[in-house]
Amino acid sequence: MSAIKTTPLNAFHRQHGGRMVDFAGWDMPVQYRSILEEHKAVRQRAGLFDVSHMGEADVKGQDALKFLQHLVTNDCSKLFPGRILYTVMCYPNGGVVDDLLVYMRATGDYFLCINAGNIDKDIAWIQDQAKGFNCTVVDRSPDYAQLAIQGPRALEIVQSLTKTGLGDIKYYHFAEGEVAGVKCIISRTGYTGEDGFELYCPTTDGVRLAEAVMAAGVPLGLELTGLGARDSLRLEAGFPLYGHEITDQINPIAAGLGWVVKFDKGPFIGSDVLQAEKQRGPAKKIVFFKTGDRRIVRAGAPVLNNSGTEVGQVVSGTLSPILNEAIGSALVDAAAAQELLSVDIRGAKLNLHLVKPPFVTLKKI
């Protein structure tokens, strides 16, 4: 077994009372004080997340754009310097390798952010697919720490630490500058549904930057926030998580991510299969639900139709601290999505009320 990995902020988390767990092979804080309170802090004020476990890669060269157009489903020709694109990359069968962010720095110079649990798999896949293209793919994951500051007061907090005009960075854009004297890529995407910023900095500067953000943010209500609240926040926002709403068996059409699949740009890996899937309609689809009950519906729970026949399975479930009820997502037979669905929770039948996410009203950025 491989040794568990740590981020540059591991000792920082322990000093601040982080409850550490093994997450995808990383020693990460699931919570500090309370998942409920951390979640509410992000919705009402601000939270600081360590996301240094995420992976990064550079794609550079004359064929960088041509290669990315082949690799991912979204249209990277729409990018320009300072712009970020959310996309997925697929296997030839249409299953998802991973979802990722593509940052364009300059012509022929791109930066990718990939999921922590997929770093080795993704880098190997990307490098293998790049053969035959005039570009290089370099794993930069060990070089970066990454902090995310999310919530209504995130801009105020980070702006107090930088001369870069954060108001000029639009949603899904980025700039390069200094925050608390640390050189950073400053991006504005967010995985919580709230406004906020991601700060990519050299690994050696991660703790110093975190301490500076805490010093500026705590007086404004900022809280350290762990993976528990990160998951409940992303589910309230209706964002997918690899291994749950998207997998190597759940393609982006079935996952409701058809908006990131651009067939007009020309062929890409898996495009023929996905095109056929779109035309005939997926046999199974991801749906989101709430229950009107506080009992959490766990991933793996069978989903039943009105006659008690199993028609799917829950893939994500949590308690929404804002709604004060259980919410989740499930992969179900497409035809069954029109029926009354339910789950069995220790002998109690709970009806699933299907909703279109987000579950909560989110401020437009």
Secondary structure as UniProt FT lines:
FT   TURN            8..9
FT   HELIX           10..15
FT   TURN            16..17
FT   STRAND          19..23
FT   TURN            24..25
FT   STRAND          26..31
FT   HELIX           35..44
FT   STRAND          46..50
FT   TURN            52..53
FT   STRAND          55..60
FT   TURN            62..63
FT   HELIX           64..71
FT   HELIX           76..78
FT   TURN            81..82
FT   STRAND          83..90
FT   TURN            92..93
FT   STRAND          96..106
FT   TURN            107..108
FT   STRAND          109..114
FT   HELIX           116..118
FT   HELIX           119..129
FT   TURN            130..132
FT   STRAND          136..139
FT   HELIX           141..143
FT   STRAND          144..150
FT   TURN            152..153
FT   HELIX           154..159
FT   TURN            160..161
FT   HELIX           166..168
FT   TURN            171..172
FT   STRAND          173..179
FT   TURN            180..181
FT   STRAND          182..187
FT   STRAND          196..202
FT   HELIX           203..205
FT   HELIX           206..217
FT   HELIX           218..220
FT   STRAND          222..224
FT   HELIX           227..237
FT   TURN            243..245
FT   TURN            252..256
FT   HELIX           258..260
FT   HELIX           263..265
FT   TURN            269..270
FT   HELIX           271..280
FT   STRAND          284..290
FT   TURN            299..300
FT   STRAND          302..304
FT   TURN            306..307
FT   STRAND          310..320
FT   TURN            321..324
FT   STRAND          325..333
FT   HELIX           334..338
FT   STRAND          341..345
FT   TURN            346..347
FT   STRAND          348..355
//
